[in-house]
Amino acid sequence: MTKERLYIYDTTLRDGQQTQGVQFSTSEKQQIAGALDTLGVDYIEGGWPGANPTDSEFFEDRPSTKATFTAFGMTKRAGMSAENDDVLAAVLNADTPAVCLVGKTHDFHVETALGITLAENTENIEKSIVHLKKQGREPLFDAEHFFDGFKANPAYAIETVKAAYEAGARWVVLCDTNGGALPSEVYDAVKAVIKAGIPGDHVGIHTHNDTEQAVANSLAAVDAGARHIQGTLNGLGERCGNANLTTLIPMLLLKEPYASQFEIGVTKDALQGLTRTSRMLDDILNRVPSKQAAFVGASAFAHKAGLHASAILKDPTTYEHVPPETVGNARIIPMSNQAGQSNLRRRLAEAGIEVEKGHPALGAMLEKIKEKEALGYSFDTAQASFELLARRELGLLPDFFEVKRYRVSVERRKNKYNKMVSLSEAVVVIKVGDEKHLSVSESMDESGADRGPVNALSKALAKDLGPYQDVIDDMRLVDFKVRITQGGTEAVTRVIIDSIDSQGQQWSTVGVSANIVDASFEALVDTTLWKLVNDGATPVS
Amino acid sequence: MTKERLYIYDTTLRDGQQTQGVQFSTSEKQQIAGALDTLGVDYIEGGWPGANPTDSEFFEDRPSTKATFTAFGMTKRAGMSAENDDVLAAVLNADTPAVCLVGKTHDFHVETALGITLAENTENIEKSIVHLKKQGREPLFDAEHFFDGFKANPAYAIETVKAAYEAGARWVVLCDTNGGALPSEVYDAVKAVIKAGIPGDHVGIHTHNDTEQAVANSLAAVDAGARHIQGTLNGLGERCGNANLTTLIPMLLLKEPYASQFEIGVTKDALQGLTRTSRMLDDILNRVPSKQAAFVGASAFAHKAGLHASAILKDPTTYEHVPPETVGNARIIPMSNQAGQSNLRRRLAEAGIEVEKGHPALGAMLEKIKEKEALGYSFDTAQASFELLARRELGLLPDFFEVKRYRVSVERRKNKYNKMVSLSEAVVVIKVGDEKHLSVSESMDESGADRGPVNALSKALAKDLGPYQDVIDDMRLVDFKVRITQGGTEAVTRVIIDSIDSQGQQWSTVGVSANIVDASFEALVDTTLWKLVNDGATPVS
């Protein structure tokens, strides 16, 4: 059976940027566009040229992509020709192969928001699409508020999209702009559009997640015949977000009836990069990845219930709707039960530590992990601290150095210009073999700003490690994350530290304490130890 | 037209607890049950008595609720009678009016996971339900893997649920245990169950969010005739979570066709507490509330796009599918545009600060807020710091005291028992009028544990405020949250502090700095100032 082609249109860089708190830099846009292209989406919408400096800059230096690079804009305004509309001209100046223009389809919006007649609006749509076509661009029409419009005045809503289609729009994209439509409504409206004469392979869908049904609505449109889906990575977007491509893409590739019916630009090989791509976007946004995210969340294949965990051992399909590796994710079975030991051995092997089945240290290790996790440690994220713990239990961690004591102080007072300034200072005392090393550092960066006690401690610890100094010199702290576990006055602080070195190694460690400085110091020591182990430093003692 | 009754069954305390990282204490379970009862759900499932100590303890001291309190368990095992099954006995011993038992309906699971015959399994279901009935309990049957079972062997899946219904189950709850079913599959299977002779008002639905369609699947079941929906607050649950009641409840109450067709236990008044209830649960779990959550997320009614924000001013229905106040949420329009000023005046009025329209301080205030938010401050959560900022701009904040300087140190070394211990010490110097006050405190709590530098600072600051001491004596820090804004080495720390006093006032303040101690101190000072302002302390100076 020949598969039908279904097109994926990504709007992370435009609609995704409408997320509260999100503002991509030009280089971040480049990075995301690259990842989308590797994944294999068909269209990448880069932004609205002319709407803001970042978008304009990005289009000036846009990446070359296999995907059809698309600029977003709006249909020409009333009272001027498409040729003379400067907003539209700015969009065309970006010189992209495809252009997607938003226009009104809901009579209420035409009359209330624009204040023009219905006929004028239809003409604006038609003239704008004709203009794009004349300029040799692939024209897309973004039918704003289509589903609300179709409910209020179906004849007019259909009139607008037909105008766009007949003027030459490659795709007429039906938008649930306010996110309130239900799947059955979407299904019926798409059917009506196709019945009115726009073939399904010219109909697209663009939904929002205000009722948690953006994915269901997108699929309902496909069920009704639409062949183009718009969405964003991780469901970024205005208010509750857009349809989540990170969910839709595996749905279309892995699940029936879609997998047999359609061909999309994303291959099964590329799909294995999905989890990584999703996490990369969160990294760029400095967001904590949603653990519960469908397909790519860290918990998406975690089996906590005892009954589930034991059945999974017999056959993973008992509690999994797709295999985790298909999307580059992994199964998690709690360490605390029987499944734990084989799971643990797998994780150790990944870290290059082979332990034979049934080794007595495995049980002790699981106990230790359980105990520490109860205190607030999290070894899922801090793989390096996990490895150190394992090595310690297996007797594979040399005594590189001993921390004798440290002291850190923060002082805030007026400087000589009568301005309040603060300064942190740290003293760290370690012993390597028989030799004591005292180091002191302060927290000022090049600009003279105080970067706080953890910065001072980190510098003091790395200042003089005696014979190991060469090994740790290329190590650099790149991120520092603090989470309070347990609320209230009993609050305990978990600190995760990410480090890199000149060989491109990246590792994460964890520290936990009621004292935030202590928690940080613990993570800093682990960071250093991991680097010594991994670079094969020779212990002095 | 008479509305049909639709029942809401909450399983936050049982299935919700299967969320990775979630473990409720008994008192937290009490608190959540109370909130659910206030909201008006019909059933509250408390857990599995006998499965773990917390669940057993909770049932021993269970709250009295209007909702039908329900215990969860599993159908009797093969080879023993319902009367002699000790696991089932533990569930019945909890003495709840209703009991929900999970059982197999998928032939593959019966044979693979249980290793018994199909007939034995059906008999286990039947006998268990009869036993519940005999004990005077309302029996519910949780049909595990029903939709997968129905796909594989429809006759057997139907046989199991019919056995439960005919044995007297009040509800037969069809479960999409693995979360992989599509809305159309759910719709067809529910129709088939009803056609097989189980009336819709005895059919329930229980879905999971593995394809982001738990809400759509629940509504598809209702469309097909089911009249009982199971879910959890905030969509907690194993893997990607359960159907989110925080979304489903407003859908059923506010949106057509559901609002006209059904009556549920939740009233429109109670619905206004939904956002608060959702945030309370996140507070208990010390989770960051999802901003993008449907209906209750902080961004759910945030209008960032310029075109949207200006249309919203003309008529909110232009870009909102329901009014935010119906669910106790609020519209957010970026402060930086024209809408900002009226928005700001509304927030000030809520804090008891009336400012006339067009007051010149409003513009300055917006600028200040924008500037500080760019640095990492967040005034949405820290209402008290927002009020102080506004008062400062309006000249309404007296000079209660001046911080001259502080110093805090953390030291870690071996104690006399050769054990590593840490201790923090803080000195704070303030000036009240012409008088200098020096205070010193250390960070030890009653148990002798070090609670870190912020604890020491907080105690030193509150130790001697001279003439204001009486006013601040009943103030207590209850939570402390740290977030790193901006990643990497340029990391900036945002600290939010929540405080309460003996009058039950609760307020939140914010501090931002690259130095975490500095950020905390700033929030501590705001905490103290807000209390002085709010209790009408008379400034000395």
Interface residues (C-beta under 8 A of the other chain):
Chain A: Q18 T19 Q20 G21 F108 H109 T112 A113 T177 N178 G179 G180 L182 P183 S184 N209 D210 T211 E212 Q213 A214 V215 A216 L219 A220 D223 G235 E238 R239 C240 G241 N244 T247 M251 K255 D283 N286 V288 S290 K291 Q292 A293 A294 F295 G297 A298 S299 A300 F301 A302 H303 K304 A305 L307 H308 A311 K314 D315 T318 Y319 E320 H321 V322 I332 K404 R405 Y406 R407 V408 S409 V410 E411 R412 R413 K414 S422 S424 S443 A449 D450 R451 G452 P453 V454 N455 R476 L477 V478 D479 F480 K481 V482 R483 I484 T485 Q486 G487 G488 T489 A491 T493 S513 A514 N515 I516 V517 D518 F521
Chain B: Q18 T19 Q20 G21 M74 F108 H109 T112 A113 T177 N178 G179 G180 L182 P183 S184 N209 D210 T211 E212 Q213 A214 V215 A216 L219 A220 D223 G235 E238 R239 C240 G241 N244 T247 M251 K255 D283 I284 N286 V288 S290 K291 Q292 A293 A294 F295 G297 A298 S299 A300 F301 A302 H303 K304 A305 H308 A311 K314 D315 T318 Y319 E320 H321 V322 I332 K404 R405 Y406 R407 V408 S409 V410 E411 R412 R413 K414 S422 S424 S443 A449 D450 R451 G452 P453 V454 N455 R476 L477 V478 D479 F480 K481 V482 R483 I484 T485 Q486 G487 G488 T489 A491 T493 S513 A514 N515 I516 V517 D518 F521
